[in-house]
Amino acid sequence: MSGDFYLDPQEVTRLASAFETRGYDLASAVRAFERTTGAEQIHDGFGFLTESEEVTSAYVDLAAGMVESLGNLARSFEELNQALKDNAKNSEAADEALAGLFKGGKP
């Protein structure tokens, strides 16, 4: 089995765009979620009864943790998008340089 493979820069760019789109969509959803699940909104939902404070605090913590985690995921999608775009650009440049060598050009 050979370890050779061909990397199609256009396909990598399409994959990068998919990560960019998903990252943008996720970041937008996280912002909307954060607006609707802030501490004030959760307190309004549970009320200010003393017996509900423990439950309210748990929901506030849960919502904050979800916002942080999903925000990190959205940033990871953006980092993947950028890395893939860079890789596609480098692959395309290498392909062009190799094609130039085959045509008798200089590296």
Summary of the structure (lengths in Angstrom):
residues: 107
radius of gyration: 23.6
end to end distance: 30.3
largest distance: 81.6
contacts: 260
relative contact order: 0.16
helix: 83%
strand: 0%
